[in-house]
Amino acid sequence: MKHFKVSTHQPRAPIIKEIRWHPPLPNWKTCNIDGAFNGNPGISACGGIFKGHHEVDLMCCFSEPLGITSAYHAELCGAMRAIKIAHQRNWSILWLETDSALVVLAFKKSNQVPWSLRNRWNNVSLLFRKMDFIISHIYREGNKVADSFANLGLTLDALQFWNVAPDSVRVHFVNDRI
């Protein structure tokens, strides 16, 4: 190749990152949320899990079927549902984690929210502005419990809550704790 003056580029070595859930600061609640869908647009759902400072402090879990929507709509609905739940339970210190960079961007630039969700978004915005609130991105590999709840929502008829992890999600929850 050098003889023909063709430059070559060596492939970069892969970067290995440890991906795992970290507990929030004392007095904070963390909620990992995710969306699930079959097709885009297609049948979709969202789900999430609230945890306290100690990894065993499972506070609440939820799954909600959403009907036919887009992937972004499902992810954003999960975030809005989590904020409403935190408000209803008087949890005023919330750290929301999502594997959707677009949802994180929506909290920074509200003009990213589709018009079909704009009214609901404006109502939820009033709630999270009254909270100590952080939203951050987490890699998909660190968000498996929330993903399990979102997928569970695809099988439900209505919003459902749990105070303990159901059997279908327990494997991912235990792996998170380990």
Secondary structure, 3 states (H helix, E strand, C coil): CCCCCCCCCCCCCCCCCCCCCCCCCCCCEEEEEEEEEEECCEEEEEEEEEECCCCCCEEEEEEEEEEEECHHHHHHHHHHHHHHHHHHCCCCEEEEEECCHHHHHHHHCHHHCCHHHHHHHHHHHHHHHCCEEEEEECCHHHCHHHHHHHHHHCCCCCCEEECCCCHHHHHHHHHHHC
